Amino acid sequence: MPAPIIVVGSLNMDFVAQVDRLPLPGETVLGGGFRTIPGGKGANQACAAGRLGGRVRMVGRVGDDVCGEQLRASLGAAGVDVDAVRSIDATPSGVALIVVQANGQNQIVVAGGANGLLAPSDVESALGDAEGGYLLLQLETPLDTVAAAAAIGKRQGMTVILDPAPARALPPSLLARVDILTPNESEALVLLGRREATVSLEEAPDVARALRNLGVSTVILKLGGNGAFLSSASAQQHFATSRVDVLDATAAGDTFNGALAVALAEGKSVADAIAFANAAASLSVARFGAQASIPTRAEVDARG
């Protein structure tokens, strides 16, 4: 039986508008299609792991509103245990305002709502019976809660996987408890205090090595269309990904992390897990929306 996966993080309802181009500061542009789609980095990762066959439990908070009900229902439909996703009275669920242009690039503003009330004590209660397995974390909930989850996870023998998004500087005490760090290019550069916007394939080994010097044993640097780069004590390897027509990049990184955890929980090597995660993410970017874009296990296995 695969090892358990616990996701501690955010649940947001995404309000998504399609545009021909992203607006400049202060500019109004006319949009096309509009949808509301369940999202949130934590929930997206849980949904991906559940849809791909993982044994998944989600820990988070939603508001006492229709969005909260829909967010829980979406995860339940993916096979995720949502008993530890509780609603907060008189508090709105988190929302994300997303503008997506024709080439898949986007702009996102998150209003955290109930996500901001996920406390360290909540995590202590939810993780109290966890033994081993994989713990997925992100940064759309309070940082002290993320830090508490990482500490509890390490104490209970879990493999801690941190997606450092949205990008921000992080304390060494948190990074020291992370087993696998999975930043994209901009998140990696923020962690390193650098001002560049992108990382070239040639620069990836040096950037990943610099991240490991922050105290993390394994770094998987997500490079978008260039795939991913693995840096650990025993491996330095680039993993290419399939070229696809990108419709919407929302949740591609979350799909990658959920798929990575599933493959590792099934006993696959890190290299095979990255290949599996690349395949899942490449399928997701060819579809619109966050959880709506996440592929099934059969689709990823068919991609190979």
N, C-alpha and C positions, 0 to 999 in steps of 0.2 A: 504494500500500500504506500502511495506517495506520502512524503512528509507534509505536515500541516503548514499552511501559509496564513499569517495574520497581517492584515493591513490596518495601520493606524493612520488616519488622515481625514481629508476633506471630502464633503459631498456638496456639489453645487448644481443648480439647474442652469444650464447654458441657454442664453438668449442669443441666437445666432442670426446675423444678417449678412447676405451676400452682396458684394459690391464689385464694380469693375476695377477700382483701385482704392487703396487705403487713404483715408483723409489725412491731410496735413494738419498741424496744430491750428485750431481755430476755424477749420474749414468744415462745411457741411457737404456731404455727397449723397446722391440718391442711391438707395439700395434696391435689390431685387427680392429674392426669396427670403423668407424669415421662418425660423423654426425654434421650438423649445426642445432641448435634448438633455437628458440626464448626463451629468459630468462631475467635475471635481477630480483633482489628481489622485486622491486616495481611492475614491469610488471607481475611477477609470481603471486603476491598477487591479482593484479587486474584481471588477467585472471581467477584465481580460483574463485574469488567472482562473476565474470560475468558468468562463466560456471555453477555455482551453483545457479544462479537465482537472484543475487543482482542487484541493480540499481547503476552502477559503473561509475565513471569518473576517468581517469588517468591524472596526471600532471607530465610531464617530458620533457626531451630533447633527440633527436637523431641527428645523422649526416646527411648530404645531400648525402647519399650513398644508395646502394641497401639494406644494413642491416637495415637502418632506415625505409625504405619502408616496409620491411618484418616484422619488429617489430610492426609497427602500424597496419598492416594488420592482424597479429595474434590476437592482442587485439580486433580489430573490429569484427573478426569472433567469438569471445567469448561474444560479446554483450557489450563491453566496449566503452564508449564515449571517443574518442581520440582527441577531438578538442583542448585540452590543451597540447597535445604532439607535440611540434614544432621542426622543423629541424634547425640546425645551419650550415650556410655556411662554407665551407672549414674546416670542423671539422669531424672526424670519429665518427661513433656510438660507444658506449661502447661494449667491447667484454669480454668474459670470456673464459679462457683456462682451460678445465676440463678433468682430467684423472680419470676414474672410473674402479675399479677392480671388480672381479667377485662377491664378497660378498656385493657390493653396496657402499663400502667406497670410498671416492674421495679426490682429491686435486684440489683446484681451485685458479687460479690467475686471477684477474679482472683488465683490463685496461679501466678506466672509460670513456675516450673520452668525448662526449657531455654531459654526466651526470655531469661532473665537472663544467659545465657552467649553471646549474640550480640555479638561484639566488633568494634571498629573495623577490625581487620585482616581479619576475615571480609568486611566490606563492601568494603574496598579490593580484595580479591581478586575478589569477585563483580561489582563495577562496573568493573573494570579495562578491559573492552572496550566499555563503553557510550559511545555517541556520540549526543547529542540525545535526543529523546523525553521521556517524562514519568516522574518519580520520585515515588511516593506514600510518605509517612511518617506515623507515628503515635507514641504515647508509651508503648506497653506493652513496649518493650525499653529497655535502658540509655540514658540521655540522651546520654552521650558517643558512643555508637554512632549515635544519630539525628543528632547534630551532625556526626559524621564523614561520614555518608551525604549530608547536605545540602551539605557542603563539596565532596565529590567530584562530586556531581551538578552543582553550579554550575560547577565547573572543566571538566566535560566537556559543557557546553552543554545540560544537561537543564533542563526546567521543573520546579521543586520545589514539590510540593503537600503541605502539612502539615495534618493533622487533629490539633489539639492536645488529644488525649484519651488517657487520663484527664486531667482538668483539673489544671494546675499552672502555676506561674510559670515563664517561660522566659527564658534569657539573651538580651540584645540581639544577641550574635554569631550565634546560631542564627536568630533572626527576620530578620536582615539577609540571610540566604541563602534565604529563602522567597519564592517568586514568588506563590503563592496560598495564603492561610490560610483554613481552612474550619471555624471553631468553631461549636458550637451555643451556645445562650444562656448556659448555666452556664459553659461553657469560656471564652467571651468575657469574662464578668464576672470570672472568676478571673484571666485575663491582665491585666485592668485594675485588679486589686486592689480590686474592689467586692464588697459583701456581698449584693446583691440576688439573688433566685433566678431571675427571669425578665426577659425584654426584651420590651416591648410593641412593636407594629408602629410606633407613633409614635416610639419611642426608637431604633429600629434604625439610622436614618441616623447619629445621633450616636455610637452605640456602634461601628458599623463604621468611622467616620472616626477615632475614638480609637484603634482597633486599627491602622489604617494609620499613625498617628503613631508607633507602636512600631517602624516601619521596614519594613513589608510593603507592597508596591505594590498588591496586589489582595486584598480581603477578600470572602469569600462567607459571610455569616452565616446559619446554618441555624436556622430558626424553627419547626420542627415543623409543625403544622397550618397555620401562616401562611406556609409556603413558605420563601423565601430572599431575602436582600437583598444586592445586589452594590454594592460601593464600590471604585472605582478612580479614577485620575486623569482618566479620560474619561467615567465613567458612575456614576450613583447611581440604582439601579433595584430595585424590588420585583418578585419573581416569585411569584405566587400558585400554589398547588398544588390538586389535586383533593381534594375532601372524601371521605373513606372511613371506614368503620367500622374502628377500630383494634383488632386482635387482639393484636399483639405488636410493640412498637417496637424490639426488639433488632435490630441491624445495619441499621437504616434509614439512619443517617448514613454507615455504611460503604458501603452500596449507592449512596448519593448520590455519594460520592467516586469509587468505581469507575466509575460511569456518566459522571461529569464527565470523567474522564481519557480514557475511550473516545471520547466526542464530540469533545474537543479533539484527540485523536490522529488523528481522521478529518478534521480541518480545519474543524470547525464553529466559529462565533463563540462567545465566552464566553456571550453571552445564549442562544443556541440550546443550548449545552452545559448550562446551568443548567436550562432547560426540560426537556431530556432526563433530567437527573439527578432532577429533581422527580418526573417520571412514574415512573421506576424505584423511587424511595423510597416513593412512595404505594402502589405495588403490593406492596412488601415488608411494609408494616405491617399489611396485611390477612391475613397468613399467619403461622404459628407458627414460631419458631426463627430462627437466624442464617443460615447458608448455605442452609438449606432454604427460606427465604423469598424468596431473590433471584430475580427474574423472568428470563425469557429475552429475547433481542432481539426476537423476534416479538411478545411480549406488550407490551413497551414501545413498539414502533412502532405497534401497534394502539391503544394508549392515546393516542398523538399528543402 
